Amino acid sequence: MHVIATAGHVDHGKSALVRALTGMEPDRCPEERRRGMTIDLGFVWTSMTGAGDVAFVDVPGHERLVTTMLAGVGPVPAVLFVVAADQGWQPQSEEHLAVLDALRVRHGVLAVTRCDLADPVDVREQALTRIARSSLGRVESVAVSSVTRHGLAELRAALVRLVNGLPEADRAADVRLWVDRAFTVRGHGTVVTGTLSAGTIAVGDRLHTAGTTGGPSGGDAVLRVRGLESLKRPRTSVSATARVAVNVHGPATASLRRGSVLLTPGRWLTTDVLDVRLRGGTAPELPRGLTLHLGSAAVPVSVRPLGMDSARLSLAVPLPLRVNDIVLLRDPGRRHIAAAATVLDVRPPRLIRRGDAARRARELDGRTGAPDAATELRRRGMVRRGDLVAMGLRTHAQPVVDDWICAPGHWTRLQQRLAEVVERHAREHPTEPGLTIEAARRLLELPDRGLVHALVQATNGRLGHRDGRIYGSVSQPALPPAVRTAVQEVRARLAARPFHAPEAAELEALGLTPKLLAAAAAAGELLRLPDDIVLLPDADWQAAVALARLDQPFTTSTARITLNTTRRVVIPLLEHLDRRGWTIRLDSRLRRCNSAEIGGEERELDGLQR
């Protein structure tokens, strides 16, 4: 199938022309037929020899209905431009041409209607001259009358040549179907229609929907395709380019409307901030508040100039956008297209500091919007492959871990930086030389902690990590002289009474804070248990050996007496032995020693001593 949109001034005979071509009535509403003026989008079709099915999206021509016109023409690749012979070029002829030029529509045919009422020669020449200056360039033209049917055969032949010259649509592309109508069919549920400009939809597919009309128009949800129609015929699948009606089922169907969009799940990024290159206007001259048109969506935007032809747009509602998308910026107050814009970046950096906007403008200089994954990857340094693809950028770069890909050399530079920050931390914090994983992530400005683990592994042993910390050349705390003296005092007291742990007040008097006690434990100078119970490094082993000599099982009280200590010490000590596997808790009162574990440890210790 091929899809063509009409364009032209109000009352120039667009609807009458497609009615004559197809035999179908494009004006669905009684009000449209009563007034003889198209108010909403109309959809008709016919079969043409040599071209197959050709569908027409008939758009209104009134100046107050340009938003509706944009919703119809946005996704369509070709246009039937209509100018009346008895009225000539009119204001909406000019605005519709400006829309087509802004959208870079390159395929069209000019129909000079009402040639039964006036000589079409001058009007045809004037229209062709104006159209030639637009993206359409030189187009075929036909003088035609919908009343006498003069020229209809020639127009059909021109349309056949037009559609046969259209580029082939990408049927394997990710689906982005802009909804131009949504309604309920009794017994079937919600049906949406739109022009499928790329991709394929099949019955049973699941499509993501994002609300884009400036309000809660469907939210974000996944819908199931229950049925498909194209040109009133049921289909199991439909490929671009095509007019399609999709029967969808899901929790968000009730609020779908014009401006909503159906997407291939997981393949699109929605954004409410983007950087663009402007055409047709300079950024400083643009009004701050405009309406952005894309597909059938119309969303209020705030414009922030960056350079003369670059700007940042902040959208009232997020849209699924990709690099190189063309959007229109319309001034609703003045009712004209303020500028067209090419999307350069859908994930731009924040502008926080003074001068950021000017620096960003310089970064964007020379960027045309043509998809360039290599440049984008170099700018970001690191990005998820899926996000890059969702931006419309393809790359053959291999992930360094999971879905993360890096610019050439960036991964090596990150390894070097990680080694530097780890060594610097060890120098600045000798009692706690290990840098936490989260601290490393923040210092390297990495988006995922998993990347830190991968970087450590990539250093081939230069760095290591344990207990959530990364170590370099210094893997043990270095105790300052005053701290080492205090620790030696504690060890001397424990040598005489191994299980009489110092009280908190005694430790405080010696200047041993919890942080310093942790450093002493990490250095192997002390064994630290919960509640700042500190013992000699091998006290747990000595306790296990002593308890193994008891009749099994034993009580906490028996253990306390055997070790000549207090409940304050014995309870956390026994819980520590449980965790080591040297004792096994049987119930709230009894434990027994794990002779297999203790025996193995004892044999290993004996071997080391020998």
C-alpha atoms as one frame of an Amber mdcrd trajectory, in Angstrom:
protein
   0.000   0.000   0.000   0.979   3.636  -0.532  -0.254   6.577   1.547  -0.617
  10.141   0.249  -1.775  13.216   2.180  -3.607  16.148   0.678  -2.531  19.752
   1.251  -3.845  23.143   0.234  -6.041  26.120   1.125  -9.541  25.678   2.514
 -12.295  25.257  -0.119  -9.879  24.472  -2.953 -11.517  21.087  -3.545  -9.227
  18.618  -1.777 -12.063  16.430  -0.465 -13.994  16.611  -3.735 -10.862  15.516
  -5.600 -10.146  12.435  -3.485 -13.876  11.626  -3.581 -13.685  11.660  -7.364
 -10.510   9.551  -7.368 -11.744   6.903  -4.932 -15.534   7.003  -4.989 -15.452
   7.256  -1.172 -16.579  10.083   1.090 -13.649  11.478   3.134 -15.821  13.789
   5.254 -17.188  11.523   7.978 -19.106  14.084  10.061 -22.546  15.436   9.057
 -21.292  18.901  10.019 -18.493  18.617   7.449 -20.906  17.660   4.697 -23.384
  20.380   5.712 -20.744  23.120   5.684 -18.812  21.709   2.732 -15.567  22.038
   4.702 -13.247  19.387   6.120 -12.941  19.726   9.887 -11.209  16.489  10.864
  -8.946  14.018   9.105 -10.552  11.866   6.435  -9.307   8.519   5.134 -10.214
   6.995   1.753  -8.525   4.645  -0.662  -8.633   3.084  -4.109  -6.776   0.584
  -6.250  -4.731   1.976  -9.129  -3.439  -0.104 -12.006   0.315  -0.282 -11.769
   0.411   0.954  -8.164  -1.883  -1.283  -6.138  -3.751   0.162  -3.165  -3.354
   3.896  -2.612  -4.773   5.512   0.545  -5.379   9.222   0.984  -5.271  11.187
   4.233  -7.514  14.175   3.565  -6.555  17.109   5.790  -8.473  20.319   6.579
  -7.303  23.515   4.917  -8.657  26.124   7.324  -6.079  28.237   9.158  -7.584
  27.297  12.531  -7.162  23.600  11.778  -3.441  23.496  10.988  -2.817  21.354
  14.090  -5.191  18.743  12.665  -3.495  19.049   9.279  -0.117  18.398  10.934
  -1.469  15.290  12.659  -2.434  13.866   9.286   0.544  14.834   7.165   3.295
  14.186   9.740   3.834  10.433   9.161   3.010  10.460   5.399   5.806  10.257
   2.744   4.040  11.951  -0.198   1.530  14.727  -0.874  -1.170  15.676  -3.340
  -0.970  19.477  -3.305  -4.189  21.180  -4.379  -4.599  24.758  -5.682  -7.871
  26.027  -7.186  -7.654  27.587 -10.648 -10.262  30.207  -9.794  -8.573  31.355
  -6.546  -4.878  30.787  -7.066  -2.227  30.656  -4.356  -3.697  31.503  -0.928
  -2.363  31.941   2.668  -2.962  28.322   3.684  -1.349  27.173   0.455   1.758
  28.945   1.705   1.528  27.582   5.256   0.879  24.028   4.093   3.881  24.261
   1.773   5.956  25.592   4.675   4.889  22.570   6.734   5.844  20.152   3.963
   9.170  21.901   3.453   9.898  21.832   7.184   9.114  18.103   7.253  11.379
  17.623   4.202   8.658  15.922   2.194  10.267  15.258  -1.199   7.540  13.526
  -3.180   4.383  15.150  -4.512   2.010  15.981  -7.329   0.290  19.332  -7.944
  -3.400  19.242  -8.833  -4.879  22.508 -10.135  -8.593  22.019  -9.455 -11.702
  23.774 -10.773 -10.211  24.086 -14.222 -13.831  24.143 -15.443 -14.227  27.539
 -13.725 -10.990  29.291 -14.750  -7.971  28.932 -16.970  -5.394  26.952 -14.889
  -2.250  28.038 -16.793  -1.152  31.032 -14.711  -2.093  29.413 -11.397  -0.183
  26.270 -12.358   2.973  28.220 -13.203   2.775  30.269 -10.008   2.258  27.166
  -7.849   5.034  25.196  -9.546   7.456  28.079  -9.012   6.662  28.270  -5.312
   6.750  24.507  -4.820  10.096  24.242  -6.640  11.690  26.390  -3.911  10.636
  23.871  -1.245  11.850  20.368  -0.388   9.376  18.996  -2.970  11.361  20.551
  -5.804  10.019  20.043  -9.323   6.768  18.075  -9.297   4.331  16.859 -11.930
   1.167  18.930 -12.307  -2.287  18.161 -13.652  -5.256  20.463 -14.311  -8.394
  18.698 -13.139 -12.099  19.178 -12.453 -13.912  17.042  -9.925 -17.219  18.087
 -11.494 -16.526  17.351 -15.168 -13.893  14.714 -14.317 -11.543  16.377 -16.785
  -7.942  15.397 -16.061  -8.755  12.593 -13.594  -7.127   9.945 -15.782  -3.987
  12.077 -16.142  -3.951  12.672 -12.372  -4.243   8.932 -11.711  -1.304   8.285
 -14.025   0.757  10.967 -12.274  -0.076   9.466  -8.869   0.976   6.007 -10.088
   4.331   7.439 -11.178   4.586   9.251  -7.829   4.054   6.174  -5.638   6.273
   3.987  -7.809   9.086   6.452  -7.188   8.736   6.424  -3.406  11.590   4.854
  -1.409  10.907   1.436   0.028   9.784   1.576   3.668  11.858  -0.292   6.263
   9.557  -3.130   7.256  11.988  -4.411   9.897  12.246  -1.061  11.684  11.044
  -0.437  15.226   7.367   0.525  15.258   6.362   4.072  16.170   2.689   4.398
  15.238   1.242   7.845  15.914  -2.459   7.608  16.747  -4.701   9.940  14.741
  -8.018   8.399  15.816  -9.092   6.319  18.811 -12.586   4.922  19.344 -14.497
   2.018  20.873 -16.140  -0.748  18.846 -18.829  -2.686  20.665 -17.725  -6.248
  21.272 -14.116  -5.500  20.318 -12.964  -2.696  22.601 -10.528   0.075  21.706
  -9.386   0.639  18.141  -6.726   3.158  17.104  -5.777   4.208  13.600  -2.658
   5.726  12.135  -0.194   5.716   9.264   2.421   3.017   9.737   5.490   4.630
   8.175   8.019   1.971   9.218   8.046  -1.501  10.741   5.506  -4.306  10.943
   2.614  -4.961  13.340   1.114  -8.439  13.784  -1.791  -9.846  15.740  -0.502
 -10.951  19.136   2.248  -8.334  19.270   2.752  -6.334  22.418   3.257  -2.616
  21.966   4.305  -0.022  24.486   2.186   3.117  24.673   3.286   6.535  25.852
   0.829   9.366  26.443   1.897  12.470  24.534  -0.993  14.877  24.135  -0.215
  17.135  27.079  -2.320  15.226  29.568  -2.815  11.699  30.927  -3.344  10.179
  27.501  -2.655   6.571  28.185   0.316   6.850  30.516   2.975   4.224  29.921
   1.773   0.658  29.551   2.009  -2.425  27.355  -0.937  -3.251  25.117  -1.694
  -6.460  23.218  -2.732  -6.364  19.579  -6.007  -8.298  19.376  -6.809  -7.536
  15.761  -5.689  -5.629  12.677  -7.403  -4.056   9.714  -6.051  -2.210   6.716
  -8.416  -0.661   4.178 -11.320  -2.325   6.014  -9.828  -5.787   5.469  -8.779
  -8.005   8.410  -5.047  -8.785   8.475  -2.795 -10.997  10.554   0.058  -8.531
   9.997   0.592  -5.173   8.301   3.891  -3.719   7.084   4.804  -0.149   6.233
   3.769   1.960   4.506   0.083   1.493   5.348  -3.036   2.892   6.909  -3.808
   0.576   9.787  -6.522   0.096  12.400  -5.284  -1.704  15.507  -7.617  -3.333
  18.031  -5.658  -3.132  21.306  -6.284  -4.557  24.756  -4.760  -3.439  28.042
  -5.239  -1.206  31.081  -4.375   2.036  29.239  -6.714   1.666  26.262  -9.515
   3.851  27.626  -7.384   6.982  27.542  -5.708   6.554  24.142  -6.353   9.485
  21.829  -4.852  11.494  18.987  -1.226  12.167  19.867  -0.696   8.898  21.711
   1.879   6.566  20.218   2.380   2.793  20.003   5.987   1.592  20.155   8.050
  -1.550  19.878   8.750  -2.389  23.565  12.261  -1.739  24.836  13.403  -0.003
  21.642  12.565   3.638  22.321  13.666   6.287  24.810  11.195   8.948  25.804
  12.632  12.347  26.631  11.386  15.720  27.804  14.663  17.559  27.115  16.459
  17.633  23.770  18.949  19.707  21.805  18.064  20.633  18.226  19.392  22.365
  15.114  16.937  24.987  13.826  15.911  25.729  10.245  13.770  28.675   9.247
  14.461  30.837  12.278  17.240  31.904  14.625  17.114  30.710  18.203  17.300
  34.142  19.891  14.300  35.350  17.856  12.023  32.435  18.727   9.275  32.910
  21.329  10.023  31.108  24.568   6.762  29.152  24.431   5.908  27.162  21.288
   4.136  23.953  20.321   6.207  21.014  19.081   4.582  18.821  16.422   5.787
  15.306  15.708   3.635  12.661  14.096   0.142  13.312  15.426   1.413  14.763
  18.714   1.310  18.427  19.670   3.208  19.235  22.865   3.970  22.617  24.500
   7.705  23.320  24.697   9.948  25.899  26.296  12.778  27.139  24.070  16.228
  27.998  25.439  18.627  29.369  22.801  22.123  27.880  22.827  23.616  29.403
  19.684  22.183  31.188  16.675  20.793  27.991  15.166  20.789  25.605  18.136
  18.403  25.428  21.059  17.351  23.289  23.998  13.704  22.300  24.087  11.969
  21.348  27.341   8.794  19.410  26.612   5.657  19.467  28.749   5.190  15.753
  27.985   7.968  13.241  27.164   8.094  12.007  23.562   9.766   8.978  21.948
  12.439  10.729  19.893  15.553   9.717  18.023  18.540  11.552  16.643  17.744
  13.038  13.199  13.996  13.239  13.816  12.423  16.342  12.288  10.052  18.297
  14.540   8.047  21.437  13.825   7.839  24.378  16.187   4.630  26.323  15.722
   3.580  29.595  17.299  -0.069  28.985  18.222  -0.647  32.685  18.909   0.549
  33.890  15.513  -0.634  30.688  13.788   2.504  30.015  11.812   5.447  27.640
  11.713   8.209  29.353  13.700  10.914  26.867  12.708  11.713  23.300  11.843
  14.258  21.505  13.973  16.485  18.468  13.578  17.022  16.469  16.754  20.712
  16.325  17.686  20.615  14.818  21.192  17.836  13.151  23.167  19.948  12.789
  26.325  21.754  16.151  26.529  23.953  17.164  29.481  22.484  19.426  32.148
  23.173  23.155  31.915  23.983  24.228  35.464  26.942  26.577  35.558  27.359
  29.979  34.005  28.518  29.653  30.419  27.236  26.064  30.002  24.829  27.083
  27.231  27.586  28.719  25.152  29.880  25.730  25.668  27.081  23.396  24.618
  26.482  25.451  21.456  30.152  25.035  20.524  29.889  21.272  21.109  26.923
  21.115  18.744  28.624  23.119  15.988  28.975  20.996  12.882  26.526  18.343
  14.042  23.815  17.897  11.448  21.716  15.290  13.207  22.899  12.485  10.942
  23.161   9.390  13.172  26.774   9.057  14.300  27.225   6.454  17.007  31.015
   6.848  17.152  30.826  10.584  17.893  28.062  10.106  20.432  30.015   7.334
  22.151  33.162   9.478  22.334  31.168  12.336  23.850  29.508  10.182  26.489
  32.471   7.887  27.093  30.161   5.106  28.185  26.572   4.212  27.376  24.295
   1.202  27.280  24.121  -0.323  23.826  20.333  -0.548  24.134  20.085   3.165
  24.908  22.291   4.029  21.935  20.100   1.938  19.638  16.976   3.520  21.124
  18.427   6.947  20.256  18.590   5.809  16.636  22.338   5.105  16.668  23.876
   1.786  15.618  27.284   0.538  16.695  29.435  -2.570  16.372  31.342  -1.835
  19.589  31.473  -4.803  21.959  30.239  -4.384  25.562  32.867  -4.227  28.287
  30.370  -5.627  30.785  26.668  -6.461  30.487  25.203  -3.995  27.949  27.718
  -1.187  28.594  29.955  -0.107  25.734  32.901   2.306  25.938  34.585   4.698
  23.584  38.016   3.520  22.383  40.596   4.038  25.132  38.003   5.123  27.677
  37.952   1.775  29.503  41.753   1.826  29.866  41.626   5.411  31.141  38.991
   4.402  33.690  41.235   1.586  34.955  44.092   4.045  35.397  41.854   6.560
  37.173  40.490   3.872  39.482  44.022   2.783  40.454  44.928   6.420  41.129
  41.924   7.151  43.353  42.421   3.887  45.283  46.093   4.653  45.961  45.298
   8.260  46.889  42.624   7.096  49.314  45.087   4.684  50.937  47.611   7.494
  51.422  45.018   9.873  52.863  43.322   7.248  55.068  46.078   4.883  56.299
  43.841   3.333  58.964  41.196   2.537  56.341  43.035   2.028  53.037  40.204
   0.303  51.197  37.989   2.543  49.001  34.331   1.563  49.032  32.711   0.449
  45.768  30.153   3.266  45.980  32.833   5.895  46.624  34.754   4.647  43.591
  31.606   4.808  41.453  30.994   8.428  42.467  34.604   9.499  41.975  34.700
   8.003  38.474  31.145   9.272  37.736  30.042   5.810  36.666  26.336   5.061
  36.257  26.463   1.491  37.601  28.332  -0.187  40.494  28.752  -3.279  38.339
  31.159  -1.272  36.199  33.446  -0.770  39.211  33.649  -4.529  39.800  34.433
  -5.048  36.114  37.170  -2.408  36.223  38.803  -4.087  39.235  38.820  -7.436
  37.417  40.239  -5.777  34.289  43.362  -4.626  36.197  44.649  -8.232  36.265
  45.452  -8.282  39.966  46.716  -4.736  40.299  43.595  -4.018  42.323  41.541
  -6.318  44.510  38.368  -6.034  46.526  36.923  -7.652  49.615  34.109  -6.774
  51.967  32.868  -4.032  49.625  36.230  -2.208  49.459  38.911  -1.895  46.797
  42.597  -2.222  47.669  45.715  -1.418  45.707  49.317  -1.754  46.829  48.228
  -1.213  50.452  45.820  -3.890  51.566  46.212  -3.606  55.348  45.680  -0.586
  57.605  48.759   1.214  58.873  48.278   2.151  62.529  49.741   5.481  63.674
  52.270   5.189  66.549  49.811   6.430  69.185  47.185   3.938  68.065  49.698
   1.103  67.915  50.752   1.891  71.509  47.122   1.793  72.656  46.525  -1.518
  70.852  49.637  -2.998  72.471  48.246  -1.954  75.869  45.009  -3.806  75.120
  46.891  -6.880  73.905  48.997  -6.907  77.095  45.873  -6.898  79.262  44.293
  -9.690  77.211  47.431 -11.822  77.371  46.796 -12.369  81.077  42.992 -12.813
  80.834  42.175 -13.656  77.181  38.389 -13.349  77.465  38.124 -10.278  79.680
  37.430  -7.723  76.972  38.054  -4.082  77.975  35.004  -1.985  78.736  33.980
   0.786  76.385  35.188   3.420  78.855  38.653   1.810  78.987  38.903   1.787
  75.197  37.786   5.408  75.048  40.403   6.368  77.635  43.050   4.786  75.413
  41.752   6.817  72.424  40.506   3.768  70.543  37.398   4.888  68.656  35.217
   2.378  66.774  36.905   3.420  63.538  40.394   2.811  64.977  39.290  -0.515
  66.433  38.070  -1.518  62.966  41.476  -0.544  61.562  43.265  -2.598  64.226
  41.051  -5.588  63.426  41.713  -5.192  59.686  45.450  -5.065  60.430  45.151
  -8.376  62.307  46.075  -6.828  65.655  42.732  -7.502  67.354  39.566  -9.556
  66.952  36.576  -7.233  66.935  33.104  -8.543  67.729  29.778  -6.660  67.766
  29.318  -3.946  70.391  33.062  -3.197  70.220  34.071  -6.350  72.074  37.780
  -6.738  71.298  39.957  -9.796  71.969  43.279 -11.172  70.799  43.311 -12.196
  67.096  43.254 -15.942  67.831  40.850 -15.760  70.802  38.001 -17.301  68.803
  40.123 -20.312  67.926  41.296 -20.721  71.517  37.672 -20.546  72.669  36.589
 -23.200  70.166  39.327 -25.568  71.251  38.425 -25.074  74.943  34.711 -25.629
  74.306  35.407 -28.766  72.249  36.761 -30.400  75.414  33.391 -30.022  77.196
  30.661 -32.632  77.283  28.473 -31.913  74.279  26.119 -30.157  73.991  26.828
 -27.289  76.385  24.970 -24.213  77.630  25.901 -20.558  77.391  26.457 -20.538
  81.146  28.880 -23.490  80.889  30.788 -21.698  78.118  30.965 -18.505  80.226
  32.416 -20.406  83.195  34.840 -22.385  81.029  36.210 -19.250  79.378  36.208
 -17.292  82.670  34.328 -14.336  81.185  31.030 -12.460  81.326  27.746 -12.660
  79.380  28.685  -9.362  77.706  31.581 -11.198  76.033  30.436 -14.795  75.748
  27.207 -14.169  73.822  28.753 -12.251  70.866  31.722 -14.661  70.996  29.461
 -17.730  70.684  27.501 -16.088  67.865  30.818 -15.436  66.122  31.776 -19.120
  66.534  28.372 -20.071  65.054  29.098 -17.964  61.985  32.541 -19.529  61.614
  30.953 -22.964  61.719  32.972 -24.009  64.786  29.843 -24.316  66.932  26.276
 -25.248  66.042  23.313 -23.764  67.889  20.742 -26.467  68.676  18.062 -24.381
  70.419  17.748 -21.338  72.659  19.917 -22.991  75.375  22.249 -25.543  73.815
  25.128 -25.611  71.384  27.620 -28.211  70.343  31.052 -27.938  68.754  31.475
 -28.908  65.128  34.312 -31.373  65.620  34.853 -31.823  61.884  35.473 -28.102
  61.378  37.570 -27.698  64.470  39.551 -30.855  63.692  40.267 -29.638  60.159
  41.324 -26.225  61.378  43.490 -27.802  64.070  45.249 -30.064  61.567  45.826
 -27.098  59.249  47.218 -25.050  62.151  49.473 -27.933  63.218  50.759 -28.227
  59.678  51.576 -24.526  59.551  53.343 -24.725  62.918  55.435 -27.656  61.734
